[in-house]
């Protein structure tokens, strides 16, 4: 999160002297998408990103085999 904030501030600082309006639209969108993806991975029951717990599934099968 700190790295995203530092890079975003640097991006705005470098682009400020050019007065490009697209920079002020793109930068908040990039930050918002990164926060969205972090929050999506952190939610255990729902979300767009699904991660299978393969190590836990293999542990269950190895314990049932014994």
N, CA, C, O and CB atoms as a CASP TS submission, in Angstrom:
PFRMAT TS
TARGET T0000
AUTHOR 0000-0000-0000
METHOD Language model
MODEL 1
PARENT N/A
ATOM      1  N   UNK     1       0.819  -1.185   0.000  1.00  0.00           N
ATOM      2  CA  UNK     1       0.000   0.000   0.000  1.00  0.00           C
ATOM      3  C   UNK     1       0.869   1.257   0.000  1.00  0.00           C
ATOM      4  O   UNK     1       0.564   2.242  -0.673  1.00  0.00           O
ATOM      5  CB  UNK     1      -0.935  -0.006   1.200  1.00  0.00           C
ATOM      6  N   UNK     2       1.936   1.201   0.755  1.00  0.00           N
ATOM      7  CA  UNK     2       2.830   2.355   0.805  1.00  0.00           C
ATOM      8  C   UNK     2       3.501   2.580  -0.541  1.00  0.00           C
ATOM      9  O   UNK     2       3.656   3.716  -0.988  1.00  0.00           O
ATOM     10  CB  UNK     2       3.887   2.167   1.894  1.00  0.00           C
ATOM     11  N   UNK     3       3.898   1.484  -1.184  1.00  0.00           N
ATOM     12  CA  UNK     3       4.540   1.608  -2.495  1.00  0.00           C
ATOM     13  C   UNK     3       3.566   2.170  -3.528  1.00  0.00           C
ATOM     14  O   UNK     3       3.951   2.984  -4.368  1.00  0.00           O
ATOM     15  CB  UNK     3       5.076   0.244  -2.962  1.00  0.00           C
ATOM     16  N   UNK     4       2.321   1.743  -3.469  1.00  0.00           N
ATOM     17  CA  UNK     4       1.311   2.275  -4.397  1.00  0.00           C
ATOM     18  C   UNK     4       1.132   3.775  -4.170  1.00  0.00           C
ATOM     19  O   UNK     4       1.019   4.539  -5.129  1.00  0.00           O
ATOM     20  CB  UNK     4      -0.048   1.536  -4.218  1.00  0.00           C
ATOM     21  N   UNK     5       1.108   4.197  -2.912  1.00  0.00           N
ATOM     22  CA  UNK     5       0.940   5.622  -2.605  1.00  0.00           C
ATOM     23  C   UNK     5       2.138   6.435  -3.082  1.00  0.00           C
ATOM     24  O   UNK     5       1.970   7.523  -3.632  1.00  0.00           O
ATOM     25  CB  UNK     5       0.738   5.824  -1.098  1.00  0.00           C
ATOM     26  N   UNK     6       3.346   5.912  -2.876  1.00  0.00           N
ATOM     27  CA  UNK     6       4.544   6.647  -3.292  1.00  0.00           C
ATOM     28  C   UNK     6       4.613   6.766  -4.809  1.00  0.00           C
ATOM     29  O   UNK     6       4.896   7.841  -5.337  1.00  0.00           O
ATOM     30  CB  UNK     6       5.807   5.958  -2.763  1.00  0.00           C
ATOM     31  N   UNK     7       4.357   5.668  -5.508  1.00  0.00           N
ATOM     32  CA  UNK     7       4.400   5.695  -6.970  1.00  0.00           C
ATOM     33  C   UNK     7       3.304   6.597  -7.532  1.00  0.00           C
ATOM     34  O   UNK     7       3.528   7.308  -8.512  1.00  0.00           O
ATOM     35  CB  UNK     7       4.257   4.273  -7.538  1.00  0.00           C
ATOM     36  N   UNK     8       2.142   6.572  -6.929  1.00  0.00           N
ATOM     37  CA  UNK     8       1.043   7.430  -7.399  1.00  0.00           C
ATOM     38  C   UNK     8       1.376   8.903  -7.211  1.00  0.00           C
ATOM     39  O   UNK     8       1.129   9.720  -8.098  1.00  0.00           O
ATOM     40  CB  UNK     8      -0.259   7.091  -6.657  1.00  0.00           C
ATOM     41  N   UNK     9       1.934   9.236  -6.064  1.00  0.00           N
ATOM     42  CA  UNK     9       2.314  10.639  -5.841  1.00  0.00           C
ATOM     43  C   UNK     9       3.427  11.058  -6.795  1.00  0.00           C
ATOM     44  O   UNK     9       3.422  12.181  -7.298  1.00  0.00           O
ATOM     45  CB  UNK     9       2.762  10.853  -4.384  1.00  0.00           C
ATOM     46  N   UNK    10       4.373  10.168  -7.046  1.00  0.00           N
ATOM     47  CA  UNK    10       5.427  10.480  -8.011  1.00  0.00           C
ATOM     48  C   UNK    10       4.872  10.659  -9.408  1.00  0.00           C
ATOM     49  O   UNK    10       5.296  11.554 -10.140  1.00  0.00           O
ATOM     50  CB  UNK    10       6.478   9.392  -8.014  1.00  0.00           C
ATOM     51  N   UNK    11       3.913   9.798  -9.788  1.00  0.00           N
ATOM     52  CA  UNK    11       3.296   9.902 -11.100  1.00  0.00           C
ATOM     53  C   UNK    11       2.562  11.227 -11.265  1.00  0.00           C
ATOM     54  O   UNK    11       2.644  11.861 -12.317  1.00  0.00           O
ATOM     55  CB  UNK    11       2.340   8.743 -11.326  1.00  0.00           C
ATOM     56  N   UNK    12       1.860  11.634 -10.249  1.00  0.00           N
ATOM     57  CA  UNK    12       1.166  12.920 -10.318  1.00  0.00           C
ATOM     58  C   UNK    12       2.150  14.085 -10.322  1.00  0.00           C
ATOM     59  O   UNK    12       1.935  15.082 -11.011  1.00  0.00           O
ATOM     60  CB  UNK    12       0.197  13.063  -9.146  1.00  0.00           C
ATOM     61  N   UNK    13       3.225  13.958  -9.556  1.00  0.00           N
ATOM     62  CA  UNK    13       4.215  15.033  -9.504  1.00  0.00           C
ATOM     63  C   UNK    13       4.939  15.215 -10.824  1.00  0.00           C
ATOM     64  O   UNK    13       5.176  16.343 -11.257  1.00  0.00           O
ATOM     65  CB  UNK    13       5.219  14.762  -8.413  1.00  0.00           C
ATOM     66  N   UNK    14       5.295  14.100 -11.473  1.00  0.00           N
ATOM     67  CA  UNK    14       5.979  14.175 -12.763  1.00  0.00           C
ATOM     68  C   UNK    14       5.042  14.716 -13.842  1.00  0.00           C
ATOM     69  O   UNK    14       5.460  15.512 -14.684  1.00  0.00           O
ATOM     70  CB  UNK    14       6.515  12.791 -13.169  1.00  0.00           C
ATOM     71  N   UNK    15       3.814  14.301 -13.823  1.00  0.00           N
ATOM     72  CA  UNK    15       2.877  14.709 -14.861  1.00  0.00           C
ATOM     73  C   UNK    15       2.207  16.045 -14.610  1.00  0.00           C
ATOM     74  O   UNK    15       1.488  16.540 -15.478  1.00  0.00           O
ATOM     75  CB  UNK    15       1.840  13.677 -15.016  1.00  0.00           C
ATOM     76  N   UNK    16       2.424  16.641 -13.447  1.00  0.00           N
ATOM     77  CA  UNK    16       1.727  17.883 -13.117  1.00  0.00           C
ATOM     78  C   UNK    16       2.178  19.050 -13.981  1.00  0.00           C
ATOM     79  O   UNK    16       1.379  19.931 -14.296  1.00  0.00           O
ATOM     80  CB  UNK    16       1.937  18.223 -11.661  1.00  0.00           C
ATOM     81  N   UNK    17       3.437  19.067 -14.364  1.00  0.00           N
ATOM     82  CA  UNK    17       3.901  20.195 -15.161  1.00  0.00           C
ATOM     83  C   UNK    17       3.430  20.108 -16.609  1.00  0.00           C
ATOM     84  O   UNK    17       3.487  21.096 -17.342  1.00  0.00           O
ATOM     85  CB  UNK    17       5.410  20.273 -15.117  1.00  0.00           C
ATOM     86  N   UNK    18       2.976  18.953 -17.015  1.00  0.00           N
ATOM     87  CA  UNK    18       2.446  18.801 -18.382  1.00  0.00           C
ATOM     88  C   UNK    18       0.976  19.162 -18.471  1.00  0.00           C
ATOM     89  O   UNK    18       0.465  19.407 -19.564  1.00  0.00           O
ATOM     90  CB  UNK    18       2.643  17.377 -18.868  1.00  0.00           C
ATOM     91  N   UNK    19       0.298  19.198 -17.354  1.00  0.00           N
ATOM     92  CA  UNK    19      -1.134  19.484 -17.234  1.00  0.00           C
ATOM     93  C   UNK    19      -1.974  18.582 -18.144  1.00  0.00           C
ATOM     94  O   UNK    19      -2.857  19.049 -18.864  1.00  0.00           O
ATOM     95  CB  UNK    19      -1.403  20.953 -17.567  1.00  0.00           C
ATOM     96  N   UNK    20      -1.682  17.305 -18.095  1.00  0.00           N
ATOM     97  CA  UNK    20      -2.491  16.342 -18.851  1.00  0.00           C
ATOM     98  C   UNK    20      -3.676  15.912 -17.997  1.00  0.00           C
ATOM     99  O   UNK    20      -3.504  15.457 -16.866  1.00  0.00           O
ATOM    100  CB  UNK    20      -1.641  15.104 -19.281  1.00  0.00           C
ATOM    101  N   UNK    21      -4.843  16.055 -18.528  1.00  0.00           N
ATOM    102  CA  UNK    21      -6.052  15.687 -17.799  1.00  0.00           C
ATOM    103  C   UNK    21      -6.206  14.172 -17.705  1.00  0.00           C
ATOM    104  O   UNK    21      -6.804  13.673 -16.752  1.00  0.00           O
ATOM    105  CB  UNK    21      -7.279  16.296 -18.469  1.00  0.00           C
ATOM    106  N   UNK    22      -5.679  13.442 -18.670  1.00  0.00           N
ATOM    107  CA  UNK    22      -5.814  11.982 -18.631  1.00  0.00           C
ATOM    108  C   UNK    22      -5.050  11.372 -17.465  1.00  0.00           C
ATOM    109  O   UNK    22      -5.463  10.346 -16.926  1.00  0.00           O
ATOM    110  CB  UNK    22      -5.325  11.372 -19.937  1.00  0.00           C
ATOM    111  N   UNK    23      -3.939  11.994 -17.069  1.00  0.00           N
ATOM    112  CA  UNK    23      -3.168  11.495 -15.941  1.00  0.00           C
ATOM    113  C   UNK    23      -3.981  11.555 -14.662  1.00  0.00           C
ATOM    114  O   UNK    23      -3.888  10.657 -13.826  1.00  0.00           O
ATOM    115  CB  UNK    23      -1.880  12.287 -15.782  1.00  0.00           C
ATOM    116  N   UNK    24      -4.777  12.605 -14.500  1.00  0.00           N
ATOM    117  CA  UNK    24      -5.580  12.751 -13.300  1.00  0.00           C
ATOM    118  C   UNK    24      -6.795  11.831 -13.309  1.00  0.00           C
ATOM    119  O   UNK    24      -7.469  11.706 -12.286  1.00  0.00           O
ATOM    120  CB  UNK    24      -6.022  14.185 -13.148  1.00  0.00           C
ATOM    121  N   UNK    25      -7.086  11.199 -14.409  1.00  0.00           N
ATOM    122  CA  UNK    25      -8.168  10.216 -14.481  1.00  0.00           C
ATOM    123  C   UNK    25      -7.605   8.806 -14.348  1.00  0.00           C
ATOM    124  O   UNK    25      -8.199   7.967 -13.672  1.00  0.00           O
ATOM    125  CB  UNK    25      -8.951  10.361 -15.805  1.00  0.00           C
ATOM    126  N   UNK    26      -6.479   8.539 -14.979  1.00  0.00           N
ATOM    127  CA  UNK    26      -5.910   7.195 -14.990  1.00  0.00           C
ATOM    128  C   UNK    26      -5.353   6.809 -13.626  1.00  0.00           C
ATOM    129  O   UNK    26      -5.552   5.682 -13.174  1.00  0.00           O
ATOM    130  CB  UNK    26      -4.819   7.096 -16.041  1.00  0.00           C
ATOM    131  N   UNK    27      -4.662   7.725 -12.972  1.00  0.00           N
ATOM    132  CA  UNK    27      -4.015   7.402 -11.698  1.00  0.00           C
ATOM    133  C   UNK    27      -4.999   6.987 -10.615  1.00  0.00           C
ATOM    134  O   UNK    27      -4.750   5.976  -9.958  1.00  0.00           O
ATOM    135  CB  UNK    27      -3.219   8.583 -11.218  1.00  0.00           C
ATOM    136  N   UNK    28      -6.097   7.694 -10.384  1.00  0.00           N
ATOM    137  CA  UNK    28      -7.066   7.219  -9.385  1.00  0.00           C
ATOM    138  C   UNK    28      -7.706   5.885  -9.774  1.00  0.00           C
ATOM    139  O   UNK    28      -8.033   5.080  -8.901  1.00  0.00           O
ATOM    140  CB  UNK    28      -8.153   8.261  -9.183  1.00  0.00           C
ATOM    141  N   UNK    29      -7.886   5.647 -11.062  1.00  0.00           N
ATOM    142  CA  UNK    29      -8.445   4.360 -11.486  1.00  0.00           C
ATOM    143  C   UNK    29      -7.489   3.214 -11.187  1.00  0.00           C
ATOM    144  O   UNK    29      -7.924   2.145 -10.759  1.00  0.00           O
ATOM    145  CB  UNK    29      -8.773   4.387 -12.979  1.00  0.00           C
ATOM    146  N   UNK    30      -6.201   3.419 -11.404  1.00  0.00           N
ATOM    147  CA  UNK    30      -5.214   2.380 -11.111  1.00  0.00           C
ATOM    148  C   UNK    30      -5.185   2.073  -9.618  1.00  0.00           C
ATOM    149  O   UNK    30      -5.126   0.908  -9.224  1.00  0.00           O
ATOM    150  CB  UNK    30      -3.816   2.811 -11.592  1.00  0.00           C
ATOM    151  N   UNK    31      -5.226   3.096  -8.799  1.00  0.00           N
ATOM    152  CA  UNK    31      -5.239   2.899  -7.347  1.00  0.00           C
ATOM    153  C   UNK    31      -6.518   2.200  -6.916  1.00  0.00           C
ATOM    154  O   UNK    31      -6.476   1.308  -6.068  1.00  0.00           O
ATOM    155  CB  UNK    31      -5.097   4.243  -6.614  1.00  0.00           C
ATOM    156  N   UNK    32      -7.644   2.584  -7.479  1.00  0.00           N
ATOM    157  CA  UNK    32      -8.914   1.958  -7.116  1.00  0.00           C
ATOM    158  C   UNK    32      -8.947   0.491  -7.510  1.00  0.00           C
ATOM    159  O   UNK    32      -9.445  -0.340  -6.750  1.00  0.00           O
ATOM    160  CB  UNK    32     -10.070   2.694  -7.771  1.00  0.00           C
ATOM    161  N   UNK    33      -8.426   0.159  -8.683  1.00  0.00           N
ATOM    162  CA  UNK    33      -8.397  -1.241  -9.117  1.00  0.00           C
ATOM    163  C   UNK    33      -7.465  -2.059  -8.222  1.00  0.00           C
ATOM    164  O   UNK    33      -7.778  -3.202  -7.889  1.00  0.00           O
ATOM    165  CB  UNK    33      -7.946  -1.342 -10.595  1.00  0.00           C
ATOM    166  N   UNK    34      -6.344  -1.495  -7.835  1.00  0.00           N
ATOM    167  CA  UNK    34      -5.435  -2.233  -6.954  1.00  0.00           C
ATOM    168  C   UNK    34      -6.074  -2.482  -5.596  1.00  0.00           C
ATOM    169  O   UNK    34      -5.943  -3.577  -5.049  1.00  0.00           O
ATOM    170  CB  UNK    34      -4.117  -1.469  -6.781  1.00  0.00           C
ATOM    171  N   UNK    35      -6.762  -1.491  -5.042  1.00  0.00           N
ATOM    172  CA  UNK    35      -7.477  -1.702  -3.781  1.00  0.00           C
ATOM    173  C   UNK    35      -8.584  -2.736  -3.944  1.00  0.00           C
ATOM    174  O   UNK    35      -8.803  -3.553  -3.049  1.00  0.00           O
ATOM    175  CB  UNK    35      -8.063  -0.383  -3.271  1.00  0.00           C
ATOM    176  N   UNK    36      -9.277  -2.709  -5.062  1.00  0.00           N
ATOM    177  CA  UNK    36     -10.341  -3.669  -5.314  1.00  0.00           C
ATOM    178  C   UNK    36      -9.801  -5.094  -5.367  1.00  0.00           C
ATOM    179  O   UNK    36     -10.398  -6.006  -4.795  1.00  0.00           O
ATOM    180  CB  UNK    36     -11.058  -3.332  -6.615  1.00  0.00           C
ATOM    181  N   UNK    37      -8.678  -5.290  -6.049  1.00  0.00           N
ATOM    182  CA  UNK    37      -8.092  -6.623  -6.145  1.00  0.00           C
ATOM    183  C   UNK    37      -7.580  -7.114  -4.800  1.00  0.00           C
ATOM    184  O   UNK    37      -7.728  -8.293  -4.480  1.00  0.00           O
ATOM    185  CB  UNK    37      -6.964  -6.628  -7.158  1.00  0.00           C
ATOM    186  N   UNK    38      -6.985  -6.241  -4.015  1.00  0.00           N
ATOM    187  CA  UNK    38      -6.522  -6.627  -2.685  1.00  0.00           C
ATOM    188  C   UNK    38      -7.699  -7.009  -1.806  1.00  0.00           C
ATOM    189  O   UNK    38      -7.637  -8.013  -1.097  1.00  0.00           O
ATOM    190  CB  UNK    38      -5.721  -5.490  -2.037  1.00  0.00           C
ATOM    191  N   UNK    39      -8.761  -6.235  -1.837  1.00  0.00           N
ATOM    192  CA  UNK    39      -9.945  -6.547  -1.038  1.00  0.00           C
ATOM    193  C   UNK    39     -10.618  -7.821  -1.524  1.00  0.00           C
ATOM    194  O   UNK    39     -11.168  -8.572  -0.718  1.00  0.00           O
ATOM    195  CB  UNK    39     -10.935  -5.387  -1.079  1.00  0.00           C
ATOM    196  N   UNK    40     -10.583  -8.077  -2.825  1.00  0.00           N
ATOM    197  CA  UNK    40     -11.208  -9.272  -3.379  1.00  0.00           C
ATOM    198  C   UNK    40     -10.458 -10.525  -2.963  1.00  0.00           C
ATOM    199  O   UNK    40     -11.082 -11.540  -2.654  1.00  0.00           O
ATOM    200  CB  UNK    40     -11.273  -9.182  -4.897  1.00  0.00           C
ATOM    201  N   UNK    41      -9.151 -10.475  -2.949  1.00  0.00           N
ATOM    202  CA  UNK    41      -8.364 -11.633  -2.513  1.00  0.00           C
ATOM    203  C   UNK    41      -8.565 -11.882  -1.025  1.00  0.00           C
ATOM    204  O   UNK    41      -8.539 -13.028  -0.576  1.00  0.00           O
ATOM    205  CB  UNK    41      -6.866 -11.423  -2.820  1.00  0.00           C
ATOM    206  N   UNK    42      -8.766 -10.814  -0.258  1.00  0.00           N
ATOM    207  CA  UNK    42      -8.882 -10.931   1.190  1.00  0.00           C
ATOM    208  C   UNK    42     -10.234 -11.487   1.630  1.00  0.00           C
ATOM    209  O   UNK    42     -10.345 -11.984   2.751  1.00  0.00           O
ATOM    210  CB  UNK    42      -8.657  -9.586   1.829  1.00  0.00           C
ATOM    211  N   UNK    43     -11.260 -11.421   0.790  1.00  0.00           N
ATOM    212  CA  UNK    43     -12.567 -11.937   1.183  1.00  0.00           C
ATOM    213  C   UNK    43     -12.606 -13.455   0.982  1.00  0.00           C
ATOM    214  O   UNK    43     -12.411 -13.933  -0.135  1.00  0.00           O
ATOM    215  CB  UNK    43     -13.696 -11.248   0.369  1.00  0.00           C
ATOM    216  N   UNK    44     -12.855 -14.209   2.043  1.00  0.00           N
ATOM    217  CA  UNK    44     -12.733 -15.664   1.943  1.00  0.00           C
ATOM    218  C   UNK    44     -13.888 -16.368   1.236  1.00  0.00           C
ATOM    219  O   UNK    44     -13.657 -17.407   0.616  1.00  0.00           O
ATOM    220  CB  UNK    44     -12.598 -16.227   3.296  1.00  0.00           C
ATOM    221  N   UNK    45     -15.094 -15.867   1.295  1.00  0.00           N
ATOM    222  CA  UNK    45     -16.239 -16.611   0.791  1.00  0.00           C
ATOM    223  C   UNK    45     -16.722 -16.181  -0.583  1.00  0.00           C
ATOM    224  O   UNK    45     -17.407 -16.949  -1.257  1.00  0.00           O
ATOM    225  CB  UNK    45     -17.351 -16.492   1.744  1.00  0.00           C
ATOM    226  N   UNK    46     -16.390 -14.996  -1.006  1.00  0.00           N
ATOM    227  CA  UNK    46     -16.891 -14.522  -2.285  1.00  0.00           C
ATOM    228  C   UNK    46     -15.850 -13.715  -3.012  1.00  0.00           C
ATOM    229  O   UNK    46     -14.734 -13.520  -2.529  1.00  0.00           O
ATOM    230  CB  UNK    46     -18.140 -13.701  -2.095  1.00  0.00           C
ATOM    231  N   UNK    47     -16.232 -13.250  -4.176  1.00  0.00           N
ATOM    232  CA  UNK    47     -15.336 -12.416  -4.953  1.00  0.00           C
ATOM    233  C   UNK    47     -15.085 -12.991  -6.325  1.00  0.00           C
ATOM    234  O   UNK    47     -15.505 -14.107  -6.631  1.00  0.00           O
ATOM    235  CB  UNK    47     -14.035 -12.235  -4.231  1.00  0.00           C
ATOM    236  N   UNK    48     -14.407 -12.233  -7.140  1.00  0.00           N
ATOM    237  CA  UNK    48     -14.122 -12.649  -8.508  1.00  0.00           C
ATOM    238  C   UNK    48     -12.915 -13.574  -8.582  1.00  0.00           C
ATOM    239  O   UNK    48     -12.842 -14.423  -9.470  1.00  0.00           O
ATOM    240  CB  UNK    48     -13.894 -11.434  -9.385  1.00  0.00           C
ATOM    241  N   UNK    49     -11.974 -13.422  -7.667  1.00  0.00           N
ATOM    242  CA  UNK    49     -10.768 -14.246  -7.666  1.00  0.00           C
ATOM    243  C   UNK    49     -10.994 -15.424  -6.735  1.00  0.00           C
ATOM    244  O   UNK    49     -11.244 -15.248  -5.543  1.00  0.00           O
ATOM    245  CB  UNK    49      -9.513 -13.422  -7.233  1.00  0.00           C
ATOM    246  N   UNK    50     -10.905 -16.609  -7.280  1.00  0.00           N
ATOM    247  CA  UNK    50     -11.084 -17.838  -6.494  1.00  0.00           C
ATOM    248  C   UNK    50      -9.756 -18.575  -6.424  1.00  0.00           C
ATOM    249  O   UNK    50      -9.100 -18.789  -7.443  1.00  0.00           O
ATOM    250  CB  UNK    50     -12.190 -18.753  -7.113  1.00  0.00           C
ATOM    251  N   UNK    51      -9.367 -18.960  -5.218  1.00  0.00           N
ATOM    252  CA  UNK    51      -8.115 -19.684  -5.005  1.00  0.00           C
ATOM    253  C   UNK    51      -8.457 -21.001  -4.329  1.00  0.00           C
ATOM    254  O   UNK    51      -9.062 -21.022  -3.257  1.00  0.00           O
ATOM    255  CB  UNK    51      -7.097 -18.848  -4.144  1.00  0.00           C
ATOM    256  N   UNK    52      -8.064 -22.103  -4.965  1.00  0.00           N
ATOM    257  CA  UNK    52      -8.296 -23.423  -4.374  1.00  0.00           C
ATOM    258  C   UNK    52      -7.201 -23.726  -3.359  1.00  0.00           C
ATOM    259  O   UNK    52      -6.020 -23.557  -3.660  1.00  0.00           O
ATOM    260  CB  UNK    52      -8.344 -24.523  -5.468  1.00  0.00           C
ATOM    261  N   UNK    53      -7.577 -24.173  -2.160  1.00  0.00           N
ATOM    262  CA  UNK    53      -6.573 -24.531  -1.161  1.00  0.00           C
ATOM    263  C   UNK    53      -6.017 -25.934  -1.432  1.00  0.00           C
ATOM    264  O   UNK    53      -6.407 -26.898  -0.773  1.00  0.00           O
ATOM    265  CB  UNK    53      -7.176 -24.458   0.257  1.00  0.00           C
ATOM    266  N   UNK    54      -5.121 -26.040  -2.388  1.00  0.00           N
ATOM    267  CA  UNK    54      -4.614 -27.349  -2.810  1.00  0.00           C
ATOM    268  C   UNK    54      -3.840 -28.049  -1.711  1.00  0.00           C
ATOM    269  O   UNK    54      -3.919 -29.271  -1.589  1.00  0.00           O
ATOM    270  CB  UNK    54      -3.735 -27.199  -4.026  1.00  0.00           C
ATOM    271  N   UNK    55      -3.091 -27.302  -0.907  1.00  0.00           N
ATOM    272  CA  UNK    55      -2.337 -27.947   0.152  1.00  0.00           C
ATOM    273  C   UNK    55      -3.254 -28.549   1.216  1.00  0.00           C
ATOM    274  O   UNK    55      -2.951 -29.611   1.760  1.00  0.00           O
ATOM    275  CB  UNK    55      -1.384 -26.954   0.787  1.00  0.00           C
ATOM    276  N   UNK    56      -4.370 -27.885   1.519  1.00  0.00           N
ATOM    277  CA  UNK    56      -5.316 -28.443   2.482  1.00  0.00           C
ATOM    278  C   UNK    56      -6.045 -29.652   1.917  1.00  0.00           C
ATOM    279  O   UNK    56      -6.309 -30.611   2.643  1.00  0.00           O
ATOM    280  CB  UNK    56      -6.320 -27.385   2.905  1.00  0.00           C
ATOM    281  N   UNK    57      -6.376 -29.616   0.622  1.00  0.00           N
ATOM    282  CA  UNK    57      -7.029 -30.767   0.003  1.00  0.00           C
ATOM    283  C   UNK    57      -6.107 -31.981  -0.017  1.00  0.00           C
ATOM    284  O   UNK    57      -6.563 -33.100   0.218  1.00  0.00           O
ATOM    285  CB  UNK    57      -7.474 -30.424  -1.419  1.00  0.00           C
ATOM    286  N   UNK    58      -4.829 -31.786  -0.291  1.00  0.00           N
ATOM    287  CA  UNK    58      -3.891 -32.912  -0.279  1.00  0.00           C
ATOM    288  C   UNK    58      -3.676 -33.442   1.123  1.00  0.00           C
ATOM    289  O   UNK    58      -3.451 -34.639   1.297  1.00  0.00           O
ATOM    290  CB  UNK    58      -2.558 -32.500  -0.882  1.00  0.00           C
ATOM    291  N   UNK    59      -3.740 -32.576   2.134  1.00  0.00           N
ATOM    292  CA  UNK    59      -3.638 -33.020   3.520  1.00  0.00           C
ATOM    293  C   UNK    59      -4.825 -33.879   3.894  1.00  0.00           C
ATOM    294  O   UNK    59      -4.663 -34.902   4.560  1.00  0.00           O
ATOM    295  CB  UNK    59      -3.535 -31.828   4.463  1.00  0.00           C
ATOM    296  N   UNK    60      -6.013 -33.483   3.480  1.00  0.00           N
ATOM    297  CA  UNK    60      -7.215 -34.266   3.773  1.00  0.00           C
ATOM    298  C   UNK    60      -7.125 -35.648   3.132  1.00  0.00           C
ATOM    299  O   UNK    60      -7.424 -36.652   3.779  1.00  0.00           O
ATOM    300  CB  UNK    60      -8.475 -33.529   3.277  1.00  0.00           C
ATOM    301  N   UNK    61      -6.718 -35.707   1.873  1.00  0.00           N
ATOM    302  CA  UNK    61      -6.613 -37.018   1.208  1.00  0.00           C
ATOM    303  C   UNK    61      -5.528 -37.876   1.842  1.00  0.00           C
ATOM    304  O   UNK    61      -5.688 -39.094   1.915  1.00  0.00           O
ATOM    305  CB  UNK    61      -6.323 -36.841  -0.289  1.00  0.00           C
ATOM    306  N   UNK    62      -4.447 -37.295   2.296  1.00  0.00           N
ATOM    307  CA  UNK    62      -3.399 -38.102   2.925  1.00  0.00           C
ATOM    308  C   UNK    62      -3.829 -38.584   4.298  1.00  0.00           C
ATOM    309  O   UNK    62      -3.436 -39.673   4.718  1.00  0.00           O
ATOM    310  CB  UNK    62      -2.101 -37.304   3.037  1.00  0.00           C
ATOM    311  N   UNK    63      -4.628 -37.796   5.008  1.00  0.00           N
ATOM    312  CA  UNK    63      -5.107 -38.233   6.326  1.00  0.00           C
ATOM    313  C   UNK    63      -6.174 -39.324   6.181  1.00  0.00           C
ATOM    314  O   UNK    63      -6.260 -40.215   7.026  1.00  0.00           O
ATOM    315  CB  UNK    63      -5.678 -37.032   7.120  1.00  0.00           C
ATOM    316  N   UNK    64      -6.979 -39.263   5.129  1.00  0.00           N
ATOM    317  CA  UNK    64      -7.998 -40.300   4.919  1.00  0.00           C
ATOM    318  C   UNK    64      -7.374 -41.611   4.477  1.00  0.00           C
ATOM    319  O   UNK    64      -7.944 -42.674   4.722  1.00  0.00           O
ATOM    320  CB  UNK    64      -9.021 -39.840   3.882  1.00  0.00           C
ATOM    321  N   UNK    65      -6.218 -41.561   3.834  1.00  0.00           N
ATOM    322  CA  UNK    65      -5.561 -42.773   3.356  1.00  0.00           C
ATOM    323  C   UNK    65      -4.962 -43.578   4.502  1.00  0.00           C
ATOM    324  O   UNK    65      -4.751 -44.783   4.363  1.00  0.00           O
ATOM    325  CB  UNK    65      -4.479 -42.421   2.349  1.00  0.00           C
ATOM    326  N   UNK    66      -4.693 -42.952   5.596  1.00  0.00           N
ATOM    327  CA  UNK    66      -4.052 -43.653   6.729  1.00  0.00           C
ATOM    328  C   UNK    66      -5.010 -44.443   7.530  1.00  0.00           C
ATOM    329  O   UNK    66      -4.619 -45.080   8.508  1.00  0.00           O
ATOM    330  CB  UNK    66      -3.364 -42.691   7.626  1.00  0.00           C
TER
END
